[in-house]
Structures are given as structure tokens and as C-alpha cells.
Amino acid sequence: MKIGYARVSTTEQDLSGQLAALKEAGCKRVYSEKKSGANSDRAALKRMLKEVQSGDIVVVTRLDARTYGVDRTTICRLQKRAEM
């Protein structure tokens, strides 16, 4: 199953472009939130990581340079889970 994750860093920013892109990509389930990249307490991301299963495809529309380290860590965790 394709699962999407969308995030913006402030409440003033709009998720609609990312959500539309995830829908267009065929995501059956989408997790989204408005949280700073510096904030490690991202409930939607944690929920997605708990629920994603081997064979699922995680779709992310943006990997910003300032959040690359956090997102790379997440990708590595997903890859390790897939290998189990």
C-alpha cells in the first residue's frame, strides 16, 4: 500500500499542495502535521512508523535540506524494518 507523509513547519503554512500530490501519487493513507523540523515530537510521523508494514511504499513530497538528517534517519529505520 502507498502511504503518504506531509509536513509543514508552521501553522501559517499550507499542506494542501503536498496532500494533493500524495493523493495524485495514489496514497491510500496519508499522515500529516504542522510541526517544526526541530520538534522531535511528531505524533503523525510516529503513528505512520508504527503502522507501516513490509511491502508498503512511503511517499514524501518534500525533503528539505534543513530536515534531511531527520528524514534520512526515518528512511534508514524503515529500510531496516523491511529487511526483518
Z-matrix of the N, CA and C atoms (Angstrom, degrees):
N
C 1 1.441
C 2 1.524 1 108.48
N 3 1.310 2 117.12 1 142.31
C 4 1.465 3 121.93 2 174.61
C 5 1.524 4 108.46 3 -86.14
N 6 1.321 5 114.66 4 128.15
C 7 1.463 6 122.28 5 -179.84
C 8 1.517 7 107.70 6 -122.89
N 9 1.327 8 116.86 7 132.16
C 10 1.456 9 120.68 8 -178.05
C 11 1.508 10 112.87 9 -106.85
N 12 1.316 11 115.61 10 151.48
C 13 1.466 12 122.05 11 174.38
C 14 1.523 13 108.43 12 -133.83
N 15 1.325 14 115.92 13 125.67
C 16 1.469 15 122.13 14 179.21
C 17 1.521 16 108.56 15 -126.82
N 18 1.338 17 115.57 16 140.64
C 19 1.459 18 119.80 17 178.30
C 20 1.519 19 109.97 18 -149.88
N 21 1.305 20 114.30 19 140.00
C 22 1.465 21 121.34 20 168.22
C 23 1.523 22 106.29 21 -124.07
N 24 1.346 23 116.38 22 157.60
C 25 1.455 24 118.20 23 -173.44
C 26 1.516 25 116.43 24 -88.16
N 27 1.309 26 118.43 25 -16.76
C 28 1.466 27 119.24 26 -179.75
C 29 1.522 28 110.60 27 -132.82
N 30 1.318 29 114.81 28 158.22
C 31 1.470 30 119.52 29 179.40
C 32 1.526 31 111.57 30 -68.00
N 33 1.337 32 117.54 31 -19.55
C 34 1.459 33 120.81 32 178.85
C 35 1.532 34 112.02 33 -76.83
N 36 1.318 35 117.93 34 -20.54
C 37 1.459 36 121.14 35 -178.52
C 38 1.523 37 110.51 36 -80.46
N 39 1.325 38 115.49 37 156.54
C 40 1.458 39 122.42 38 -173.98
C 41 1.527 40 111.20 39 -108.47
N 42 1.313 41 116.06 40 129.76
C 43 1.469 42 122.19 41 179.01
C 44 1.530 43 112.88 42 -86.89
N 45 1.322 44 118.56 43 -9.55
C 46 1.464 45 120.89 44 -168.73
C 47 1.528 46 113.88 45 -58.22
N 48 1.321 47 118.59 46 -37.64
C 49 1.465 48 120.62 47 179.05
C 50 1.521 49 111.89 48 -65.02
N 51 1.324 50 116.32 49 -43.33
C 52 1.458 51 120.28 50 178.48
C 53 1.532 52 110.73 51 -66.56
N 54 1.326 53 116.52 52 -42.84
C 55 1.467 54 120.24 53 -179.48
C 56 1.528 55 111.53 54 -63.11
N 57 1.335 56 116.42 55 -39.74
C 58 1.465 57 120.58 56 177.68
C 59 1.529 58 110.53 57 -64.40
N 60 1.331 59 116.52 58 -41.58
C 61 1.471 60 120.57 59 179.58
C 62 1.530 61 110.88 60 -64.77
N 63 1.322 62 117.52 61 -38.79
C 64 1.465 63 121.18 62 179.04
C 65 1.531 64 111.04 63 -67.35
N 66 1.316 65 115.91 64 -39.42
C 67 1.470 66 119.89 65 176.83
C 68 1.520 67 109.77 66 -64.14
N 69 1.324 68 116.40 67 -44.47
C 70 1.462 69 121.42 68 179.41
C 71 1.535 70 111.36 69 -63.20
N 72 1.331 71 116.53 70 -30.86
C 73 1.467 72 121.41 71 179.23
C 74 1.529 73 111.98 72 -76.05
N 75 1.343 74 116.22 73 -7.17
C 76 1.462 75 119.85 74 177.57
C 77 1.514 76 115.22 75 90.74
N 78 1.321 77 117.54 76 20.08
C 79 1.462 78 120.47 77 178.99
C 80 1.527 79 110.38 78 -67.72
N 81 1.315 80 116.04 79 129.27
C 82 1.467 81 122.06 80 179.55
C 83 1.521 82 111.10 81 -85.92
N 84 1.326 83 116.61 82 -25.52
C 85 1.465 84 122.10 83 179.42
C 86 1.517 85 106.71 84 -137.47
N 87 1.329 86 116.17 85 137.60
C 88 1.462 87 120.84 86 -178.96
C 89 1.526 88 109.28 87 -131.34
N 90 1.304 89 115.66 88 132.67
C 91 1.460 90 123.14 89 175.30
C 92 1.520 91 106.84 90 -110.05
N 93 1.319 92 116.81 91 134.05
C 94 1.464 93 119.08 92 -179.26
C 95 1.520 94 110.43 93 -144.04
N 96 1.331 95 114.63 94 155.34
C 97 1.462 96 119.71 95 177.56
C 98 1.515 97 110.63 96 -163.27
N 99 1.316 98 113.73 97 162.34
C 100 1.458 99 122.02 98 176.06
C 101 1.520 100 106.47 99 -115.69
N 102 1.332 101 115.22 100 94.11
C 103 1.469 102 121.89 101 -177.78
C 104 1.515 103 109.15 102 -142.80
N 105 1.297 104 116.14 103 144.02
C 106 1.456 105 121.51 104 176.74
C 107 1.523 106 110.45 105 -65.25
N 108 1.323 107 116.62 106 145.99
C 109 1.454 108 121.16 107 176.18
C 110 1.522 109 111.71 108 -62.56
N 111 1.333 110 116.76 109 -24.32
C 112 1.459 111 121.44 110 178.17
C 113 1.527 112 111.44 111 -76.79
N 114 1.324 113 116.18 112 -17.83
C 115 1.466 114 121.32 113 -179.05
C 116 1.525 115 109.08 114 -86.51
N 117 1.313 116 116.89 115 113.76
C 118 1.468 117 119.94 116 -178.13
C 119 1.523 118 112.27 117 -83.64
N 120 1.318 119 118.21 118 -6.10
C 121 1.462 120 121.87 119 179.81
C 122 1.531 121 109.40 120 -90.88
N 123 1.316 122 116.03 121 76.42
C 124 1.466 123 121.40 122 -178.93
C 125 1.529 124 108.74 123 -107.77
N 126 1.317 125 115.74 124 96.01
C 127 1.470 126 122.03 125 -174.15
C 128 1.527 127 112.62 126 -59.79
N 129 1.323 128 117.99 127 -42.21
C 130 1.471 129 120.29 128 -177.80
C 131 1.533 130 110.66 129 -66.64
N 132 1.325 131 116.81 130 -40.31
C 133 1.462 132 120.44 131 178.20
C 134 1.532 133 110.09 132 -64.40
N 135 1.318 134 116.73 133 -44.27
C 136 1.467 135 120.58 134 178.82
C 137 1.524 136 111.40 135 -61.52
N 138 1.335 137 116.10 136 -42.04
C 139 1.475 138 120.82 137 178.44
C 140 1.520 139 110.55 138 -62.17
N 141 1.340 140 116.42 139 -44.58
C 142 1.458 141 120.36 140 179.24
C 143 1.522 142 111.00 141 -61.05
N 144 1.327 143 116.63 142 -44.89
C 145 1.460 144 120.37 143 -178.74
C 146 1.525 145 112.08 144 -63.08
N 147 1.330 146 117.25 145 -33.05
C 148 1.464 147 120.52 146 177.68
C 149 1.526 148 111.68 147 -72.59
N 150 1.320 149 116.70 148 -33.67
C 151 1.463 150 120.87 149 -172.66
C 152 1.528 151 114.41 150 -93.25
N 153 1.337 152 117.94 151 -20.24
C 154 1.461 153 119.88 152 -178.75
C 155 1.532 154 109.12 153 -65.87
N 156 1.331 155 115.46 154 141.30
C 157 1.457 156 120.79 155 -177.24
C 158 1.521 157 110.21 156 -122.28
N 159 1.309 158 115.39 157 162.88
C 160 1.451 159 120.93 158 177.53
C 161 1.527 160 108.99 159 -55.56
N 162 1.312 161 116.62 160 133.08
C 163 1.463 162 121.48 161 -178.65
C 164 1.524 163 113.49 162 96.46
N 165 1.338 164 117.18 163 -18.57
C 166 1.462 165 120.19 164 176.45
C 167 1.524 166 109.52 165 -69.87
N 168 1.300 167 115.32 166 152.76
C 169 1.465 168 121.65 167 176.26
C 170 1.522 169 107.12 168 -114.28
N 171 1.329 170 116.41 169 122.39
C 172 1.461 171 121.06 170 178.30
C 173 1.520 172 108.37 171 -95.87
N 174 1.324 173 116.10 172 125.54
C 175 1.461 174 122.55 173 -178.65
C 176 1.524 175 108.71 174 -111.09
N 177 1.333 176 115.64 175 126.82
C 178 1.460 177 122.59 176 177.42
C 179 1.513 178 106.30 177 -125.32
N 180 1.314 179 117.49 178 130.19
C 181 1.462 180 119.42 179 -175.81
C 182 1.521 181 113.52 180 -83.11
N 183 1.339 182 117.50 181 -24.30
C 184 1.467 183 120.08 182 -176.98
C 185 1.514 184 110.82 183 -140.40
N 186 1.327 185 115.59 184 134.63
C 187 1.461 186 122.29 185 168.56
C 188 1.516 187 106.39 186 -123.27
N 189 1.314 188 116.70 187 97.11
C 190 1.455 189 120.90 188 -179.65
C 191 1.526 190 110.44 189 -76.22
N 192 1.308 191 116.06 190 149.36
C 193 1.473 192 121.26 191 -179.07
C 194 1.526 193 111.27 192 -57.42
N 195 1.309 194 117.89 193 -38.52
C 196 1.463 195 119.30 194 -175.99
C 197 1.525 196 112.88 195 -73.61
N 198 1.332 197 118.28 196 -16.82
C 199 1.463 198 120.44 197 178.23
C 200 1.519 199 111.60 198 -112.30
N 201 1.314 200 117.56 199 7.82
C 202 1.461 201 121.41 200 -175.78
C 203 1.522 202 112.42 201 -55.61
N 204 1.342 203 118.38 202 -44.90
C 205 1.461 204 121.55 203 -178.79
C 206 1.512 205 112.39 204 -58.47
N 207 1.317 206 117.76 205 -45.03
C 208 1.463 207 121.70 206 178.75
C 209 1.520 208 109.73 207 -64.98
N 210 1.312 209 117.39 208 -46.16
C 211 1.458 210 120.44 209 -178.66
C 212 1.528 211 111.67 210 -67.12
N 213 1.310 212 117.61 211 -36.40
C 214 1.466 213 120.57 212 177.66
C 215 1.525 214 110.13 213 -64.46
N 216 1.327 215 117.28 214 -39.65
C 217 1.462 216 121.22 215 176.60
C 218 1.518 217 110.03 216 -60.60
N 219 1.305 218 117.11 217 -43.48
C 220 1.462 219 121.92 218 179.32
C 221 1.525 220 110.30 219 -62.70
N 222 1.313 221 117.05 220 -43.93
C 223 1.469 222 121.02 221 179.67
C 224 1.527 223 110.19 222 -61.47
N 225 1.315 224 117.25 223 -42.85
C 226 1.472 225 120.72 224 179.43
C 227 1.523 226 110.76 225 -63.97
N 228 1.331 227 117.51 226 -39.22
C 229 1.469 228 120.12 227 177.95
C 230 1.520 229 110.96 228 -64.19
N 231 1.315 230 117.20 229 -41.79
C 232 1.468 231 120.92 230 178.79
C 233 1.530 232 110.62 231 -64.35
N 234 1.315 233 115.80 232 -40.38
C 235 1.466 234 120.10 233 -179.52
C 236 1.528 235 110.49 234 -64.05
N 237 1.319 236 118.06 235 -41.58
C 238 1.458 237 121.68 236 178.33
C 239 1.526 238 110.87 237 -63.97
N 240 1.340 239 116.89 238 -40.17
C 241 1.469 240 120.13 239 178.33
C 242 1.513 241 111.26 240 -63.92
N 243 1.325 242 116.49 241 -36.92
C 244 1.469 243 120.53 242 -179.38
C 245 1.515 244 111.38 243 -67.18
N 246 1.321 245 116.98 244 -29.24
C 247 1.460 246 121.51 245 -178.55
C 248 1.523 247 112.50 246 -79.90
N 249 1.325 248 118.16 247 -11.67
C 250 1.479 249 121.60 248 -178.99
C 251 1.512 250 111.82 249 -72.05
